Amino acid sequence: MKKNKIIILATEGKTSNICYHFLDKTFEVDSIIFERSVSRKTFLQRRIKKLGYVHVVGQILFQLIVPKILGIWSKKRIEDIMPEKQFMASPPPSQKTVYVNSVNDQTCIAMLQEKKPDLVIVNGTRIISKKVLSSLDCPFVNIHAGITPYYRGVHGGYWALANQDKERCGVTVHLVDKGIDTGSILKQANIQPTAHDNYNSYPYLQLKEGLQLLKECMPSLLDQTYTIVNSKEKGLLWHHPTLWSYLKNWIKYGVK
């Protein structure tokens, strides 16, 4: 019987480590390919071009202040959501780890084609090009922290709450296409934040639920008998909040 080969494309970090160990425990991951981050300067230049200088300054102020403060408040809550015994966050074994400058460069494509995976799981990389997606005859799948298509981009759970749209505060497992979180939907679920949750802990509620959804999808993804749901809605693309928009949502709606 043929052994299924699973590869993860990801950026380094706690959530990628959790994804690796969670999947490896049941399905055995062949390898994880980490994409190196772009320089801070390049990232900011791109963001300013897209969103404007004032908005990006607001985002920088938010990132410098709010997550660090919330990190102190939410440390215990995150540990309760994803206990280490169930969701290991240690780095994957070095023998299963490979690095590339970009998921879209030829080195990555060659590596994927050599390995011939049956399934590619994506976590936190830049937008994957059509050239990469078409280089393999297997699904690329992502756990998105939001209900698509309404909350594409980042922190969909936070933005749903800030928009008083609690019924769309959740997570989506979807196929990856060349757009930003526009791929066909495999499964979705809501999360139920408590008064103890905030911007830092929402993503862990989403990841925990998303991993269970992905686990349910795995057999049909591996034998390519999965079913999809396509939405005619375009939804919106959300970015990190500015300091002032975050404070407004906290004061006005109690969303922290």
Secondary structure, DSSP 8 states (H G I E B T S, - for coil): -----EEEEE-SSHHHHHHHHHHHHHH---EEEEE----HHHHHHHHHHHH-HHHHHHHHHHHHHHHHHHHHHHHHHHHHHS-TTTS--S---GGGEEEES-TTSHHHHHHHHHH--SEEEEES-S---HHHHTTSSS-EEEEESS-TTTEEES-HHHHHHHTT-GGG-EEEEEE--SSSS-S-EEEEEE----TT--TTTHHHHHHHHHHHHHHHHHHHHHTT----B--S---EEE----HHHHHHHHHHH---
